[in-house]
Every structure is written in structure tokens, then in C-alpha cells.
Amino acid sequence: MRRALLVIDIQNAYFEGGALPLYQAEEVETRIVAAIAQARKAGERVVLVQHVSNAPTGLFADGASGTAIRPVILAAAGEAPVVVKQVADAFQDTDLAGYLEGVTELLICGMMTQNCVVFTAMSRSAEAFDVTVIGDLCAAPTEAVHKIALNALASKLRVAASGDIWR
């Protein structure tokens, strides 16, 4: 089984000082950095996703500081490809599928749990993979929204903790 870790939208806008700070974003980022290291050590593929808007201004406008992927994530991921998306589903109108050739198990984490994580995990294109959402590696605007989204996802696909993925 070939695994890939898909890291969705760890961008400046979601952190303190950004336009849309999420609940415990910094703690989640720290755990994602550790997970990237574990995935790379295991020889697993890592793919980053970045949301870039079509709009010339506003949240995730191309070139805006809030749109940038966090430097610590880029450093941890090394030469991992970055897939740019414009909608919640990281598969929709992107080249993500090409980076996942040969992958059978897709591990998904990132921001926002209730939006981009859910839409990517439940994408029709994701049906080709054994999908697991890593709950402690995701963030949402509030703890309640995060937990509700994970609970709903768990009725459709596997939701696990990072400690259960890499031992």
C-alpha cells in the first residue's frame, strides 16, 4: 500500500494576526510539522495544497500575505509539490490526481475541517483511495465546528488521530 499525506491550506490567514484565525491553529501546525516528518521518514508522499482566489483582493488573493503557506510547513515538506486550488475540493480543477498516481491510501489534514478538508475527503475523485482524515491535524473556526465536522465525516469515512497513523 502506498500512502500520501495531503496537507490542505496551512496559510497565514488562518493564524493569529490573519484575516480568519482558527481555533488552536498554532498547535495544529506544530502537529502537522511532526506528521510531515514522520511521513517523509516512512517514505510516504507529501503534497501541499494552497487556496488562491480568483479575486484581485480579499481573502486568499494571489500574492497577499495571508495566502502564503506557512514557512515552517514549507520547510518541513522539503521538495513536496504545491497544488493550487480555487475551491474547497482540492481535486476540482487541479492537477492533484497526477501527484497521487500509485497511491492507494490518502491521509488528509489541514484547514478548515468543515470546508476544504470535508470537501476534499468526500470528493468523487477521492473515492479512488482509502481515505483517512487525521482529526488532530485539522482546525476550524471553533472547537465545536471542528468536532461537529469530524463527527459527520466519521459516519462516511475513517477519522483517526495522528498517533494511530504513525507508531
TANORVEN-V187594 format. One record per residue. N is the residue number from 1. RES is the residue in one small letter. PHI is phi in radians with two decimals (none if undefined). OMEGA is omega in whole degrees, -180 to 180 (none if undefined). Layout:
N&RES&PHI&OMEGA ; N&RES&PHI&OMEGA
This chain:
1&m&none&179 ; 2&r&-1.82&-177 ; 3&r&-1.90&173 ; 4&a&-2.38&175 ; 5&l&-1.80&179 ; 6&l&-1.76&-176 ; 7&v&-1.90&-170 ; 8&i&-1.74&164 ; 9&d&0.98&175 ; 10&i&-1.51&-170 ; 11&q&-2.03&-174 ; 12&n&-0.93&-177 ; 13&a&-1.03&-175 ; 14&y&-1.55&-176 ; 15&f&-2.00&180 ; 16&e&-0.83&-177 ; 17&g&1.58&179 ; 18&g&-1.53&-176 ; 19&a&-1.22&-175 ; 20&l&-2.50&-177 ; 21&p&-1.12&-178 ; 22&l&-1.79&179 ; 23&y&-1.10&177 ; 24&q&0.95&-179 ; 25&a&-1.02&-178 ; 26&e&-1.13&179 ; 27&e&-1.13&178 ; 28&v&-1.12&179 ; 29&e&-1.01&179 ; 30&t&-1.04&179 ; 31&r&-1.19&178 ; 32&i&-1.16&177 ; 33&v&-1.02&178 ; 34&a&-1.11&180 ; 35&a&-1.15&177 ; 36&i&-1.05&179 ; 37&a&-1.08&179 ; 38&q&-1.14&179 ; 39&a&-1.09&-180 ; 40&r&-1.12&179 ; 41&k&-1.07&180 ; 42&a&-1.42&-180 ; 43&g&1.37&-180 ; 44&e&-1.51&179 ; 45&r&-1.27&174 ; 46&v&-2.15&177 ; 47&v&-2.27&177 ; 48&l&-1.70&177 ; 49&v&-2.19&179 ; 50&q&-2.28&177 ; 51&h&-1.52&176 ; 52&v&-2.25&-177 ; 53&s&-1.36&171 ; 54&n&-1.30&-176 ; 55&a&-1.21&-179 ; 56&p&-1.25&178 ; 57&t&-2.43&177 ; 58&g&1.73&-178 ; 59&l&-0.99&178 ; 60&f&1.16&174 ; 61&a&-1.10&-180 ; 62&d&-0.99&178 ; 63&g&1.54&180 ; 64&a&-1.27&-177 ; 65&s&-1.07&180 ; 66&g&-1.19&-178 ; 67&t&-1.40&-176 ; 68&a&-1.12&171 ; 69&i&-1.21&-178 ; 70&r&-1.04&-177 ; 71&p&-0.97&-179 ; 72&v&-1.15&177 ; 73&i&-1.23&178 ; 74&l&-1.05&180 ; 75&a&-1.12&-179 ; 76&a&-1.14&-175 ; 77&a&-1.39&178 ; 78&g&1.06&-177 ; 79&e&-1.59&-180 ; 80&a&-1.04&178 ; 81&p&-1.20&176 ; 82&v&-2.02&177 ; 83&v&-1.66&179 ; 84&v&-1.70&180 ; 85&k&-2.17&179 ; 86&q&-2.15&178 ; 87&v&-2.32&-176 ; 88&a&-1.08&-178 ; 89&d&-1.33&-178 ; 90&a&-1.18&177 ; 91&f&-1.48&-171 ; 92&q&-1.20&177 ; 93&d&1.00&176 ; 94&t&-2.27&177 ; 95&d&-1.73&-178 ; 96&l&-0.96&-176 ; 97&a&-0.96&178 ; 98&g&-1.09&178 ; 99&y&-1.33&-178 ; 100&l&-1.86&178 ; 101&e&-1.03&-180 ; 102&g&1.52&180 ; 103&v&-1.46&175 ; 104&t&-1.96&-180 ; 105&e&-2.05&-178 ; 106&l&-1.95&177 ; 107&l&-1.72&-175 ; 108&i&-2.06&174 ; 109&c&-2.56&175 ; 110&g&2.42&-173 ; 111&m&-2.25&-6 ; 112&m&-1.71&-175 ; 113&t&-0.88&-172 ; 114&q&-1.36&-175 ; 115&n&-2.13&-174 ; 116&c&-1.13&178 ; 117&v&-1.14&-180 ; 118&v&-1.06&-176 ; 119&f&-1.16&177 ; 120&t&-1.26&-179 ; 121&a&-1.08&-177 ; 122&m&-1.75&178 ; 123&s&-1.05&175 ; 124&r&-1.02&179 ; 125&s&-1.19&179 ; 126&a&-1.31&-179 ; 127&e&-1.08&179 ; 128&a&-1.31&-174 ; 129&f&-2.11&167 ; 130&d&-1.47&-172 ; 131&v&-1.63&171 ; 132&t&-2.27&172 ; 133&v&-1.63&-179 ; 134&i&-1.65&-170 ; 135&g&-1.00&-178 ; 136&d&-1.36&176 ; 137&l&-1.93&179 ; 138&c&-2.24&178 ; 139&a&-2.47&180 ; 140&a&-2.45&-179 ; 141&p&-1.04&179 ; 142&t&-2.41&177 ; 143&e&-1.08&-179 ; 144&a&-1.08&179 ; 145&v&-1.06&179 ; 146&h&-1.03&-178 ; 147&k&-1.15&178 ; 148&i&-1.11&180 ; 149&a&-1.11&179 ; 150&l&-1.14&178 ; 151&n&-1.08&179 ; 152&a&-1.14&178 ; 153&l&-1.07&-177 ; 154&a&-1.08&177 ; 155&s&-1.38&-176 ; 156&k&-2.05&-178 ; 157&l&-2.70&-175 ; 158&r&-1.30&171 ; 159&v&-2.11&-177 ; 160&a&-2.40&173 ; 161&a&-1.68&-178 ; 162&s&-1.03&179 ; 163&g&-1.12&177 ; 164&d&-1.55&-178 ; 165&i&-1.58&-179 ; 166&w&-1.97&-179 ; 167&r&-1.95&none
